[in-house]
Amino acid sequence: MATAIAADGISKRYRIGELQAAYGTLRDSLAHATRRMLGREHHEPEEIWALRDVSFEIEEGEVVGLIGRNGAGKSTLLRVLNRITTPTSGQAVIRGRIGSLLEVGTGFHPELTGRENVYLNGTILGMRRQEIARKFDEIVTFAGVERFVDTPVKRYSSGMSVRLAFAVAAHLEPEILLVDEVLAVGDAEFRRRCLGRMQDLGETGRTIVFVSHNMQAITQLCDRSILLDQGSIELDGPSSDVVRRYLEEHAGAAAQRSWPRLEDAPGDDLVRIRSVRVVNARGELTEVADVRRPVGIELGLTILRRGEDAITPKIKLVDGQGQVAFNAIDTDPRWLEPSAPGDYVVTAWIPSNLLNEGLVNVGVSVVKLATVKFHHHAGVHDAVSFHVQDPGEGDSSRGRYLGSWQGSVRPLIEWTCEVG
């Protein structure tokens, strides 16, 4: 297939504290020279490289995700591809008509109405008036601004502006669509329609570069992704592999914790917690759990003496919004009597298709069950954390749905249907 985007050694440098003037006056030049002669020249401004030697090719019809932490260079790269920013070195060759949504209302004139801006943007894209008119009603309906289409855009809310901007970019049939964090604004229904529209465009052979922090959208829409870190490409490959690397190395999960010295471990003279790990079905440490597979919370315990009462391990899972997903204790009969001294390794297995996507924090403890109220002997509030990821293959409880899924859990439940 033909290449739609070819980036060759793109680098972009910014100088912090330096005013980039369009031109300099003779007075400015003389003052600058005098300061240098007298040794009073200011220190050189600090340099920051937003991009460093970025090279890749995107074929026609590819849908490519661009991910990375804030400040990794994603938006700068899109601005270079869209000819908004000139690279310090390197070049990007674009073959095809570009439509972009890089910021809210990008390319809109605030004094013009919504209708006039639709036609203006279409003209900039190189479309004829008849082509724009044919798509106009569909654009306005998608954006949900029918009542305000003849109102100046400066009176639109930010939500209205971004809805119309996305509708224009996605419906005027550009050959290449650049989208930056469109899912960060708007309500859930709008985000769902955005994802659906981009999926439709991808299926019709459009080339799409999609920047997002929504990993489920990336894995669902993009077969290929590029991970940027500090302005350079860290990994370029299948989205499932790239997303996993990003979550493991950059998204803040800490899947293991240990206390080598027993006297420093959480607990008391009865029991101590030596270690906590998140493990996959093979018992291997993991920071990213497939929503369709079981994941284990492994505790290393040392019971120092036989107590008077029975004790048992307990876990508490909290989602990324701070909501408790569930608490669980080990109900095996071995914990019904006071435990003998020794080292124990116990694993709480969380079933497949239970947790929702996102970051999960795990608290662990050892509790006494003699009364209705738990009595903690050892505990760590935020012991470990891990990410739950849905590869987006349609066989989880989310099916083919593209939007976010509310709640801490999302079990794959059994459905029955009778046709009358």
Protein Blocks (a to p, Z undefined) as FASTA:
>chain_A
ZZfbdcehiacdddehiacdfbdcfklmmmmmmmmmnopaccddddddfbghiacdddeh
iacddeddehilmmmmmmmmnomaccfbdcdddeddddddfbghihiafkbcfklmmmmm
mmmnopafklmmmmmmmmmmmnopmmmmmgcfklpcfklmmmmmmmmmmmnopabdcdeh
klmgccfklmmmmmmmmmmmmmnopacddddfblklmmmmpmbdcddeehiafbgcdfkl
mmmmmmmmmnopafbdcdfblklpgcdfkbccfbdcdddfkopacfbdcfkbccdddddd
ddfbdcfbdcddddddddfkopafbdcddfbfklmpccdeddddddddddehkbccdjdd
dddddddfkbmbdcdfbdcfblbacddddehnopafnlmafbdcedjbdcddddddddZZ
